[in-house]
């Protein structure tokens, strides 16, 4: 008997995921020589101050 596989659903991206994707693209465009690790650190620091971050709205 064939195994029945369930349809895999993908999770919706979180606000953080959306922000990081856009922010990384912007940083890499502005500073093309910056490596990914440094760009990610900068994007994460920007997230902590971003108005899109629900934790900064307190």
N, CA, C, O and CB atoms as a CASP TS submission, in Angstrom:
PFRMAT TS
TARGET T0000
AUTHOR 0000-0000-0000
METHOD Language model
MODEL 1
PARENT N/A
ATOM      1  N   UNK     1       0.846  -1.169   0.000  1.00  0.00           N
ATOM      2  CA  UNK     1       0.000   0.000   0.000  1.00  0.00           C
ATOM      3  C   UNK     1       0.901   1.244   0.000  1.00  0.00           C
ATOM      4  O   UNK     1       1.907   1.287   0.709  1.00  0.00           O
ATOM      5  CB  UNK     1      -0.968  -0.009   1.228  1.00  0.00           C
ATOM      6  N   UNK     2       0.543   2.227  -0.779  1.00  0.00           N
ATOM      7  CA  UNK     2       1.322   3.463  -0.880  1.00  0.00           C
ATOM      8  C   UNK     2       1.090   4.336   0.345  1.00  0.00           C
ATOM      9  O   UNK     2      -0.011   4.412   0.890  1.00  0.00           O
ATOM     10  CB  UNK     2       0.955   4.235  -2.164  1.00  0.00           C
ATOM     11  N   UNK     3       2.154   4.979   0.749  1.00  0.00           N
ATOM     12  CA  UNK     3       2.055   5.898   1.886  1.00  0.00           C
ATOM     13  C   UNK     3       1.368   7.187   1.450  1.00  0.00           C
ATOM     14  O   UNK     3       1.658   7.722   0.380  1.00  0.00           O
ATOM     15  CB  UNK     3       3.457   6.203   2.475  1.00  0.00           C
ATOM     16  N   UNK     4       0.484   7.667   2.261  1.00  0.00           N
ATOM     17  CA  UNK     4      -0.191   8.929   1.973  1.00  0.00           C
ATOM     18  C   UNK     4       0.609  10.033   2.654  1.00  0.00           C
ATOM     19  O   UNK     4       0.827  10.008   3.865  1.00  0.00           O
ATOM     20  CB  UNK     4      -1.693   8.915   2.465  1.00  0.00           C
ATOM     21  N   UNK     5       1.037  10.989   1.860  1.00  0.00           N
ATOM     22  CA  UNK     5       1.803  12.094   2.433  1.00  0.00           C
ATOM     23  C   UNK     5       0.910  13.316   2.572  1.00  0.00           C
ATOM     24  O   UNK     5       0.106  13.628   1.694  1.00  0.00           O
ATOM     25  CB  UNK     5       3.038  12.422   1.563  1.00  0.00           C
ATOM     26  N   UNK     6       1.067  13.972   3.657  1.00  0.00           N
ATOM     27  CA  UNK     6       0.288  15.184   3.909  1.00  0.00           C
ATOM     28  C   UNK     6       0.905  16.342   3.140  1.00  0.00           C
ATOM     29  O   UNK     6       2.117  16.397   2.935  1.00  0.00           O
ATOM     30  CB  UNK     6       0.224  15.505   5.429  1.00  0.00           C
ATOM     31  N   UNK     7       0.066  17.245   2.730  1.00  0.00           N
ATOM     32  CA  UNK     7       0.561  18.443   2.055  1.00  0.00           C
ATOM     33  C   UNK     7       1.318  19.295   3.051  1.00  0.00           C
ATOM     34  O   UNK     7       0.821  19.584   4.140  1.00  0.00           O
ATOM     35  CB  UNK     7      -0.598  19.247   1.414  1.00  0.00           C
ATOM     36  N   UNK     8       2.503  19.692   2.684  1.00  0.00           N
ATOM     37  CA  UNK     8       3.280  20.548   3.575  1.00  0.00           C
ATOM     38  C   UNK     8       2.878  21.998   3.344  1.00  0.00           C
ATOM     39  O   UNK     8       2.819  22.476   2.211  1.00  0.00           O
ATOM     40  CB  UNK     8       4.807  20.354   3.349  1.00  0.00           C
ATOM     41  N   UNK     9       2.611  22.665   4.423  1.00  0.00           N
ATOM     42  CA  UNK     9       2.272  24.077   4.314  1.00  0.00           C
ATOM     43  C   UNK     9       3.467  24.896   4.773  1.00  0.00           C
ATOM     44  O   UNK     9       4.199  24.498   5.679  1.00  0.00           O
ATOM     45  CB  UNK     9       1.005  24.422   5.149  1.00  0.00           C
ATOM     46  N   UNK    10       3.649  26.013   4.151  1.00  0.00           N
ATOM     47  CA  UNK    10       4.744  26.887   4.553  1.00  0.00           C
ATOM     48  C   UNK    10       4.200  27.950   5.491  1.00  0.00           C
ATOM     49  O   UNK    10       3.089  28.454   5.326  1.00  0.00           O
ATOM     50  CB  UNK    10       5.431  27.535   3.319  1.00  0.00           C
ATOM     51  N   UNK    11       5.017  28.269   6.476  1.00  0.00           N
ATOM     52  CA  UNK    11       4.603  29.297   7.432  1.00  0.00           C
ATOM     53  C   UNK    11       4.710  30.666   6.783  1.00  0.00           C
ATOM     54  O   UNK    11       5.558  30.905   5.923  1.00  0.00           O
ATOM     55  CB  UNK    11       5.460  29.237   8.721  1.00  0.00           C
ATOM     56  N   UNK    12       3.839  31.548   7.212  1.00  0.00           N
ATOM     57  CA  UNK    12       3.887  32.929   6.757  1.00  0.00           C
ATOM     58  C   UNK    12       5.123  33.583   7.357  1.00  0.00           C
ATOM     59  O   UNK    12       5.423  33.358   8.529  1.00  0.00           O
ATOM     60  CB  UNK    12       2.590  33.704   7.150  1.00  0.00           C
ATOM     61  N   UNK    13       5.852  34.392   6.581  1.00  0.00           N
ATOM     62  CA  UNK    13       7.019  35.069   7.165  1.00  0.00           C
ATOM     63  C   UNK    13       6.599  36.044   8.265  1.00  0.00           C
ATOM     64  O   UNK    13       5.569  36.711   8.165  1.00  0.00           O
ATOM     65  CB  UNK    13       7.807  35.818   6.073  1.00  0.00           C
ATOM     66  N   UNK    14       7.405  36.110   9.296  1.00  0.00           N
ATOM     67  CA  UNK    14       7.123  37.014  10.407  1.00  0.00           C
ATOM     68  C   UNK    14       7.542  38.430  10.027  1.00  0.00           C
ATOM     69  O   UNK    14       8.197  38.639   9.005  1.00  0.00           O
ATOM     70  CB  UNK    14       7.853  36.554  11.698  1.00  0.00           C
ATOM     71  N   UNK    15       7.162  39.394  10.850  1.00  0.00           N
ATOM     72  CA  UNK    15       7.584  40.779  10.618  1.00  0.00           C
ATOM     73  C   UNK    15       9.111  40.862  10.588  1.00  0.00           C
ATOM     74  O   UNK    15       9.685  41.596   9.783  1.00  0.00           O
ATOM     75  CB  UNK    15       7.010  41.720  11.714  1.00  0.00           C
ATOM     76  N   UNK    16       9.760  40.104  11.471  1.00  0.00           N
ATOM     77  CA  UNK    16      11.226  40.074  11.527  1.00  0.00           C
ATOM     78  C   UNK    16      11.802  39.546  10.213  1.00  0.00           C
ATOM     79  O   UNK    16      12.740  40.130   9.669  1.00  0.00           O
ATOM     80  CB  UNK    16      11.707  39.201  12.709  1.00  0.00           C
ATOM     81  N   UNK    17      11.247  38.448   9.703  1.00  0.00           N
ATOM     82  CA  UNK    17      11.735  37.869   8.454  1.00  0.00           C
ATOM     83  C   UNK    17      11.609  38.853   7.295  1.00  0.00           C
ATOM     84  O   UNK    17      12.532  39.007   6.495  1.00  0.00           O
ATOM     85  CB  UNK    17      10.972  36.586   8.134  1.00  0.00           C
ATOM     86  N   UNK    18      10.475  39.506   7.215  1.00  0.00           N
ATOM     87  CA  UNK    18      10.239  40.469   6.136  1.00  0.00           C
ATOM     88  C   UNK    18      11.205  41.646   6.257  1.00  0.00           C
ATOM     89  O   UNK    18      11.810  42.064   5.270  1.00  0.00           O
ATOM     90  CB  UNK    18       8.774  40.971   6.161  1.00  0.00           C
ATOM     91  N   UNK    19      11.345  42.176   7.474  1.00  0.00           N
ATOM     92  CA  UNK    19      12.242  43.301   7.709  1.00  0.00           C
ATOM     93  C   UNK    19      13.674  42.928   7.345  1.00  0.00           C
ATOM     94  O   UNK    19      14.356  43.677   6.645  1.00  0.00           O
ATOM     95  CB  UNK    19      12.164  43.755   9.172  1.00  0.00           C
ATOM     96  N   UNK    20      14.133  41.765   7.824  1.00  0.00           N
ATOM     97  CA  UNK    20      15.521  41.358   7.591  1.00  0.00           C
ATOM     98  C   UNK    20      15.803  41.163   6.103  1.00  0.00           C
ATOM     99  O   UNK    20      16.874  41.538   5.626  1.00  0.00           O
ATOM    100  CB  UNK    20      15.830  40.067   8.355  1.00  0.00           C
ATOM    101  N   UNK    21      14.871  40.588   5.375  1.00  0.00           N
ATOM    102  CA  UNK    21      15.058  40.383   3.938  1.00  0.00           C
ATOM    103  C   UNK    21      15.247  41.726   3.230  1.00  0.00           C
ATOM    104  O   UNK    21      16.173  41.895   2.438  1.00  0.00           O
ATOM    105  CB  UNK    21      13.854  39.621   3.335  1.00  0.00           C
ATOM    106  N   UNK    22      14.362  42.676   3.525  1.00  0.00           N
ATOM    107  CA  UNK    22      14.439  43.994   2.901  1.00  0.00           C
ATOM    108  C   UNK    22      15.679  44.762   3.358  1.00  0.00           C
ATOM    109  O   UNK    22      16.363  45.394   2.553  1.00  0.00           O
ATOM    110  CB  UNK    22      13.182  44.799   3.216  1.00  0.00           C
ATOM    111  N   UNK    23      15.955  44.699   4.653  1.00  0.00           N
ATOM    112  CA  UNK    23      17.076  45.447   5.225  1.00  0.00           C
ATOM    113  C   UNK    23      18.414  44.914   4.718  1.00  0.00           C
ATOM    114  O   UNK    23      19.312  45.697   4.406  1.00  0.00           O
ATOM    115  CB  UNK    23      17.033  45.382   6.756  1.00  0.00           C
ATOM    116  N   UNK    24      18.557  43.590   4.631  1.00  0.00           N
ATOM    117  CA  UNK    24      19.797  43.011   4.111  1.00  0.00           C
ATOM    118  C   UNK    24      20.026  43.429   2.664  1.00  0.00           C
ATOM    119  O   UNK    24      21.148  43.758   2.278  1.00  0.00           O
ATOM    120  CB  UNK    24      19.762  41.479   4.218  1.00  0.00           C
ATOM    121  N   UNK    25      18.968  43.418   1.869  1.00  0.00           N
ATOM    122  CA  UNK    25      19.085  43.829   0.471  1.00  0.00           C
ATOM    123  C   UNK    25      19.525  45.287   0.378  1.00  0.00           C
ATOM    124  O   UNK    25      20.374  45.634  -0.442  1.00  0.00           O
ATOM    125  CB  UNK    25      17.747  43.625  -0.268  1.00  0.00           C
ATOM    126  N   UNK    26      18.943  46.140   1.225  1.00  0.00           N
ATOM    127  CA  UNK    26      19.286  47.563   1.218  1.00  0.00           C
ATOM    128  C   UNK    26      20.744  47.775   1.647  1.00  0.00           C
ATOM    129  O   UNK    26      21.468  48.556   1.030  1.00  0.00           O
ATOM    130  CB  UNK    26      18.335  48.348   2.147  1.00  0.00           C
ATOM    131  N   UNK    27      21.166  47.081   2.699  1.00  0.00           N
ATOM    132  CA  UNK    27      22.534  47.231   3.204  1.00  0.00           C
ATOM    133  C   UNK    27      23.540  46.745   2.166  1.00  0.00           C
ATOM    134  O   UNK    27      24.551  47.403   1.923  1.00  0.00           O
ATOM    135  CB  UNK    27      22.715  46.454   4.528  1.00  0.00           C
ATOM    136  N   UNK    28      23.265  45.593   1.553  1.00  0.00           N
ATOM    137  CA  UNK    28      24.199  45.044   0.564  1.00  0.00           C
ATOM    138  C   UNK    28      24.271  45.928  -0.684  1.00  0.00           C
ATOM    139  O   UNK    28      25.306  45.981  -1.348  1.00  0.00           O
ATOM    140  CB  UNK    28      23.782  43.618   0.173  1.00  0.00           C
ATOM    141  N   UNK    29      23.175  46.618  -1.002  1.00  0.00           N
ATOM    142  CA  UNK    29      23.186  47.534  -2.142  1.00  0.00           C
ATOM    143  C   UNK    29      24.031  48.769  -1.812  1.00  0.00           C
ATOM    144  O   UNK    29      24.813  49.234  -2.641  1.00  0.00           O
ATOM    145  CB  UNK    29      21.738  47.950  -2.525  1.00  0.00           C
ATOM    146  N   UNK    30      23.866  49.297  -0.589  1.00  0.00           N
ATOM    147  CA  UNK    30      24.604  50.484  -0.175  1.00  0.00           C
ATOM    148  C   UNK    30      26.084  50.200   0.079  1.00  0.00           C
ATOM    149  O   UNK    30      26.938  51.041  -0.199  1.00  0.00           O
ATOM    150  CB  UNK    30      23.979  51.063   1.070  1.00  0.00           C
ATOM    151  N   UNK    31      26.383  49.014   0.607  1.00  0.00           N
ATOM    152  CA  UNK    31      27.763  48.644   0.948  1.00  0.00           C
ATOM    153  C   UNK    31      28.084  47.277   0.349  1.00  0.00           C
ATOM    154  O   UNK    31      28.087  46.275   1.065  1.00  0.00           O
ATOM    155  CB  UNK    31      27.974  48.628   2.495  1.00  0.00           C
ATOM    156  N   UNK    32      28.354  47.226  -0.960  1.00  0.00           N
ATOM    157  CA  UNK    32      28.547  45.931  -1.621  1.00  0.00           C
ATOM    158  C   UNK    32      29.774  45.152  -1.130  1.00  0.00           C
ATOM    159  O   UNK    32      29.813  43.931  -1.285  1.00  0.00           O
ATOM    160  CB  UNK    32      28.664  46.145  -3.100  1.00  0.00           C
ATOM    161  N   UNK    33      30.761  45.809  -0.553  1.00  0.00           N
ATOM    162  CA  UNK    33      31.955  45.120  -0.080  1.00  0.00           C
ATOM    163  C   UNK    33      31.787  44.466   1.282  1.00  0.00           C
ATOM    164  O   UNK    33      32.647  43.692   1.702  1.00  0.00           O
ATOM    165  CB  UNK    33      33.091  46.075  -0.025  1.00  0.00           C
ATOM    166  N   UNK    34      30.700  44.761   1.978  1.00  0.00           N
ATOM    167  CA  UNK    34      30.483  44.229   3.330  1.00  0.00           C
ATOM    168  C   UNK    34      30.107  42.749   3.248  1.00  0.00           C
ATOM    169  O   UNK    34      29.285  42.351   2.422  1.00  0.00           O
ATOM    170  CB  UNK    34      29.371  45.034   4.072  1.00  0.00           C
ATOM    171  N   UNK    35      30.726  41.937   4.120  1.00  0.00           N
ATOM    172  CA  UNK    35      30.380  40.513   4.094  1.00  0.00           C
ATOM    173  C   UNK    35      29.010  40.286   4.738  1.00  0.00           C
ATOM    174  O   UNK    35      28.471  41.163   5.414  1.00  0.00           O
ATOM    175  CB  UNK    35      31.463  39.677   4.822  1.00  0.00           C
ATOM    176  N   UNK    36      28.465  39.098   4.515  1.00  0.00           N
ATOM    177  CA  UNK    36      27.098  38.800   4.954  1.00  0.00           C
ATOM    178  C   UNK    36      26.956  38.868   6.474  1.00  0.00           C
ATOM    179  O   UNK    36      25.955  39.369   6.987  1.00  0.00           O
ATOM    180  CB  UNK    36      26.679  37.421   4.460  1.00  0.00           C
ATOM    181  N   UNK    37      27.948  38.369   7.180  1.00  0.00           N
ATOM    182  CA  UNK    37      27.871  38.342   8.646  1.00  0.00           C
ATOM    183  C   UNK    37      27.764  39.758   9.214  1.00  0.00           C
ATOM    184  O   UNK    37      26.942  40.013  10.094  1.00  0.00           O
ATOM    185  CB  UNK    37      29.104  37.627   9.237  1.00  0.00           C
ATOM    186  N   UNK    38      28.585  40.670   8.716  1.00  0.00           N
ATOM    187  CA  UNK    38      28.553  42.056   9.184  1.00  0.00           C
ATOM    188  C   UNK    38      27.245  42.744   8.785  1.00  0.00           C
ATOM    189  O   UNK    38      26.670  43.500   9.568  1.00  0.00           O
ATOM    190  CB  UNK    38      29.752  42.836   8.621  1.00  0.00           C
ATOM    191  N   UNK    39      26.783  42.477   7.566  1.00  0.00           N
ATOM    192  CA  UNK    39      25.523  43.066   7.103  1.00  0.00           C
ATOM    193  C   UNK    39      24.360  42.570   7.959  1.00  0.00           C
ATOM    194  O   UNK    39      23.445  43.334   8.269  1.00  0.00           O
ATOM    195  CB  UNK    39      25.276  42.727   5.613  1.00  0.00           C
ATOM    196  N   UNK    40      24.392  41.301   8.340  1.00  0.00           N
ATOM    197  CA  UNK    40      23.330  40.735   9.169  1.00  0.00           C
ATOM    198  C   UNK    40      23.335  41.363  10.554  1.00  0.00           C
ATOM    199  O   UNK    40      22.275  41.639  11.116  1.00  0.00           O
ATOM    200  CB  UNK    40      23.483  39.215   9.278  1.00  0.00           C
ATOM    201  N   UNK    41      24.530  41.591  11.110  1.00  0.00           N
ATOM    202  CA  UNK    41      24.638  42.242  12.422  1.00  0.00           C
ATOM    203  C   UNK    41      24.037  43.644  12.374  1.00  0.00           C
ATOM    204  O   UNK    41      23.304  44.044  13.278  1.00  0.00           O
ATOM    205  CB  UNK    41      26.115  42.310  12.877  1.00  0.00           C
ATOM    206  N   UNK    42      24.352  44.385  11.313  1.00  0.00           N
ATOM    207  CA  UNK    42      23.839  45.740  11.158  1.00  0.00           C
ATOM    208  C   UNK    42      22.313  45.728  10.995  1.00  0.00           C
ATOM    209  O   UNK    42      21.614  46.554  11.583  1.00  0.00           O
ATOM    210  CB  UNK    42      24.503  46.428   9.949  1.00  0.00           C
ATOM    211  N   UNK    43      21.811  44.794  10.200  1.00  0.00           N
ATOM    212  CA  UNK    43      20.362  44.686   9.998  1.00  0.00           C
ATOM    213  C   UNK    43      19.660  44.334  11.310  1.00  0.00           C
ATOM    214  O   UNK    43      18.590  44.868  11.603  1.00  0.00           O
ATOM    215  CB  UNK    43      20.043  43.624   8.920  1.00  0.00           C
ATOM    216  N   UNK    44      20.249  43.446  12.093  1.00  0.00           N
ATOM    217  CA  UNK    44      19.657  43.061  13.381  1.00  0.00           C
ATOM    218  C   UNK    44      19.645  44.244  14.346  1.00  0.00           C
ATOM    219  O   UNK    44      18.687  44.425  15.097  1.00  0.00           O
ATOM    220  CB  UNK    44      20.430  41.879  14.003  1.00  0.00           C
ATOM    221  N   UNK    45      20.707  45.046  14.325  1.00  0.00           N
ATOM    222  CA  UNK    45      20.747  46.238  15.172  1.00  0.00           C
ATOM    223  C   UNK    45      19.667  47.230  14.735  1.00  0.00           C
ATOM    224  O   UNK    45      19.031  47.873  15.570  1.00  0.00           O
ATOM    225  CB  UNK    45      22.147  46.902  15.115  1.00  0.00           C
ATOM    226  N   UNK    46      19.468  47.345  13.433  1.00  0.00           N
ATOM    227  CA  UNK    46      18.421  48.234  12.916  1.00  0.00           C
ATOM    228  C   UNK    46      17.033  47.730  13.312  1.00  0.00           C
ATOM    229  O   UNK    46      16.135  48.536  13.556  1.00  0.00           O
ATOM    230  CB  UNK    46      18.524  48.352  11.382  1.00  0.00           C
ATOM    231  N   UNK    47      16.847  46.421  13.379  1.00  0.00           N
ATOM    232  CA  UNK    47      15.567  45.843  13.788  1.00  0.00           C
ATOM    233  C   UNK    47      15.240  46.225  15.227  1.00  0.00           C
ATOM    234  O   UNK    47      14.085  46.495  15.555  1.00  0.00           O
ATOM    235  CB  UNK    47      15.593  44.312  13.638  1.00  0.00           C
ATOM    236  N   UNK    48      16.247  46.247  16.076  1.00  0.00           N
ATOM    237  CA  UNK    48      15.985  46.545  17.487  1.00  0.00           C
ATOM    238  C   UNK    48      15.477  47.968  17.684  1.00  0.00           C
ATOM    239  O   UNK    48      14.839  48.266  18.694  1.00  0.00           O
ATOM    240  CB  UNK    48      17.247  46.331  18.312  1.00  0.00           C
ATOM    241  N   UNK    49      15.760  48.860  16.713  1.00  0.00           N
ATOM    242  CA  UNK    49      15.307  50.252  16.801  1.00  0.00           C
ATOM    243  C   UNK    49      14.139  50.558  15.863  1.00  0.00           C
ATOM    244  O   UNK    49      13.613  51.671  15.862  1.00  0.00           O
ATOM    245  CB  UNK    49      16.459  51.184  16.491  1.00  0.00           C
ATOM    246  N   UNK    50      13.743  49.580  15.078  1.00  0.00           N
ATOM    247  CA  UNK    50      12.736  49.798  14.043  1.00  0.00           C
ATOM    248  C   UNK    50      11.325  49.968  14.609  1.00  0.00           C
ATOM    249  O   UNK    50      10.955  49.285  15.564  1.00  0.00           O
ATOM    250  CB  UNK    50      12.751  48.647  13.069  1.00  0.00           C
ATOM    251  N   UNK    51      10.541  50.872  14.030  1.00  0.00           N
ATOM    252  CA  UNK    51       9.141  51.007  14.454  1.00  0.00           C
ATOM    253  C   UNK    51       8.298  49.788  14.042  1.00  0.00           C
ATOM    254  O   UNK    51       7.201  49.594  14.568  1.00  0.00           O
ATOM    255  CB  UNK    51       8.532  52.287  13.857  1.00  0.00           C
ATOM    256  N   UNK    52       8.796  48.973  13.116  1.00  0.00           N
ATOM    257  CA  UNK    52       8.090  47.759  12.702  1.00  0.00           C
ATOM    258  C   UNK    52       8.202  46.658  13.756  1.00  0.00           C
ATOM    259  O   UNK    52       7.416  45.711  13.754  1.00  0.00           O
ATOM    260  CB  UNK    52       8.641  47.257  11.366  1.00  0.00           C
ATOM    261  N   UNK    53       9.173  46.784  14.648  1.00  0.00           N
ATOM    262  CA  UNK    53       9.388  45.799  15.699  1.00  0.00           C
ATOM    263  C   UNK    53       8.333  45.997  16.787  1.00  0.00           C
ATOM    264  O   UNK    53       8.277  47.066  17.394  1.00  0.00           O
ATOM    265  CB  UNK    53      10.827  45.916  16.288  1.00  0.00           C
ATOM    266  N   UNK    54       7.497  44.993  17.044  1.00  0.00           N
ATOM    267  CA  UNK    54       6.446  45.160  18.059  1.00  0.00           C
ATOM    268  C   UNK    54       6.997  45.380  19.465  1.00  0.00           C
ATOM    269  O   UNK    54       6.296  45.942  20.306  1.00  0.00           O
ATOM    270  CB  UNK    54       5.545  43.949  18.063  1.00  0.00           C
ATOM    271  N   UNK    55       8.206  44.964  19.742  1.00  0.00           N
ATOM    272  CA  UNK    55       8.780  45.130  21.080  1.00  0.00           C
ATOM    273  C   UNK    55       9.257  46.557  21.340  1.00  0.00           C
ATOM    274  O   UNK    55       9.467  46.929  22.494  1.00  0.00           O
ATOM    275  CB  UNK    55       9.935  44.169  21.268  1.00  0.00           C
ATOM    276  N   UNK    56       9.431  47.362  20.292  1.00  0.00           N
ATOM    277  CA  UNK    56       9.857  48.748  20.489  1.00  0.00           C
ATOM    278  C   UNK    56       8.669  49.684  20.666  1.00  0.00           C
ATOM    279  O   UNK    56       8.853  50.875  20.916  1.00  0.00           O
ATOM    280  CB  UNK    56      10.705  49.210  19.313  1.00  0.00           C
ATOM    281  N   UNK    57       7.472  49.167  20.540  1.00  0.00           N
ATOM    282  CA  UNK    57       6.264  50.001  20.639  1.00  0.00           C
ATOM    283  C   UNK    57       5.770  50.164  22.066  1.00  0.00           C
ATOM    284  O   UNK    57       4.723  50.773  22.284  1.00  0.00           O
ATOM    285  CB  UNK    57       5.160  49.409  19.798  1.00  0.00           C
ATOM    286  N   UNK    58       6.484  49.646  23.026  1.00  0.00           N
ATOM    287  CA  UNK    58       6.057  49.718  24.431  1.00  0.00           C
ATOM    288  C   UNK    58       6.073  51.121  24.959  1.00  0.00           C
ATOM    289  O   UNK    58       5.740  51.346  26.123  1.00  0.00           O
ATOM    290  CB  UNK    58       6.932  48.857  25.292  1.00  0.00           C
TER
END
